[in-house]
Amino acid sequence: MSHRLGSLMGVCGLAALAFMPPTVRADDAVPKAASQWPLTYLKADQVWQHTKGAGVTVGLVDSGVTPLGDTRDNLLPGADFSLGPDSTGIAHVDTDTDSHGTTMAVLIAGTGAGDGLHGLAPEAKILPVRMQQATGSDPAHIADALKFAIAQHVKVINMSLGTADTPGMAAAVKQAEAADIVVVAAAGNAGNGHVIIPAAYPGVVAVGAIDATGTRWSGSDYGPQVALTAPGVGIPVETASGVPKTVKGTSESSAYVTASVALVRAMHPDWTAGQTIRALLATATKGGGATGLQRNDTYGYGIVNPLAALSVGTPVAKDNPLMSGAAPLAASLPAAAPSPVHPATSTPGPMATKALKDSSQAAATAKTGLVSSRRNKIFAACAGAAVLALLLLLLNGSLKRRALRKNRVWH
């Protein structure tokens, strides 16, 4: 009988342990790839409570996209312009010899289905438009690729590249802007005061890079064309062959701004491209000593803050504030715009830490609630078993004493 009692109590003990609230690590509430610090920094867990970018197509003018697990579900049939205007089939659009386009797609709209890498807008769709071979690219091919994306009615185009300033390129960018498309481009990685083409064109959202402390990356180009900055150092990605690695550059920063545009346009499908840009500029977290709606050549209007941009009222002015002659940014927001769900802070480092802490607490509460009902039932059953075991032990002792008095051996 003692063996049976021991077994019963052992089972109850194991069951109780099984339903105890698990210890929640800091990264339990964030995507599987815990090193994706930009998602914590940009408060992705809170952003995704509002939208994940569903319904928005991102035109990715780059080196093509290899359909990996983290991007396969969000890829649309694209086109290949790397050999000129006659190579518009899709035969090679999924052959990314450079890995650049693949990493951009992961950062913008990765689903986490492969190596656990999530993009900031994991439900947006990617239209890959290949314009580059392993040996390089031609400005004319890039312009043709851009025009193809425009014809597919995308809402935002990412151009994390540099090219020559040609009439054809300038005309293609103007065509995109006229089609109510937000064009986002990397400022450049030379670390000087010369923003590259196409980021330097009027109306384009030129993006610089910061590190995890909110400090400008030394390699990030700066100048009067810089509109926003975003995380761009120590960024975990995967190559076209599926190999994980860490990268840095304004390309990665532009991917996060592109995803932010997708989120805002998903949340407000009736907003113009200009209103979308205004919301992002007006709510950016200030850096480099700027205040209010001021900008500087290092941070532009600040560090992109998608959560704040999702929380403002509809901008009054509808034109692109980055175009010459546009209404000033001060005319962007309504007089009584609602406060952001979580107002932006001017100290990026603590902002990231707080977001991670809030996520962990939320995860702990959720996990505790999920197990509480079953745990209470188990504890109740074990309590009853314990009472029964005590009674049986008392009876056992009584029987032993009686047996000893009768000189019999207890088995």
Order of alpha helices (4+ residues) and beta strands (2+ residues): alpha-alpha-alpha-beta-beta-alpha-beta-beta-beta-alpha-beta-alpha-beta-beta-beta-beta-beta-alpha-alpha-alpha-alpha
